[in-house]
């Protein structure tokens, strides 16, 4: 056990090593593993929290948490939503609506220092922010941790400095403020190369980089198609009483069963609109007009609509605490 992390936590940090989705040959195998990991996470950690972006993977993770908490009597953990100031409005509306429906407490983690400067200067995404205008805390991250030497950086989420300050620093500050020791996240092995070697319980114990905690990752074993299969066969029917139980899959938003609207379904409207992966409003594009689950998931790249500069930096960003 790493120094500074509670010895009472008893999890297998090697669980999932050298595995990929093919090691879980059916959807049922994947679901059973997700339930097992979720149950262990809720049992072992004193103050776990779930990272919720409003995207399909974190919403699926929250679904498993809801199911396990209800069946086994665990208290639902707080959800942490990182507000990086560049969200689609529909995503925040989605999170607030379903938090109310599912009785989830949501904490909005923000880098208030950067946000205040942006507001004071009426900046738009892409405008420059002087490093010297930041707090000592943020300057430490820029100069000492990122070793960034320029005088300014752009107010953009999907860049090295922007992503670290707006997401990772905001997350780490929230972990410290709320004493969170286990972060339940919806990362998947197949989603991005930098995540392919993750395990179901992954230590983040270096106090020089982040408040010591573990990552709990129940849906690593799902591929993109699996996620949509679970939504239409389990998540939506379990959530919407009037929805067919036999895995009805709509071809478009207009193809939902009678008297059911997008707002009734716990799937972000951005996926209905053709987005495959949800990032910032200014750097994420839809791939086609088809809903995400109707697209060619085998021959096309899930994160093709995301800013590729950040994708190329993913491994180093994750070393610093990015999800």
Beta strands, then each sheet from edge to edge (+ up, - down):
strand 1: 48-51
strand 2: 78-82
strand 3: 106-109
strand 4: 128-130
strand 5: 152-154
strand 6: 182-184
strand 7: 201-204
strand 8: 213-216
sheet 1: 3+ 2+ 1+ 6+ 8+ 7-
sheet 2: 4+ 5-
end
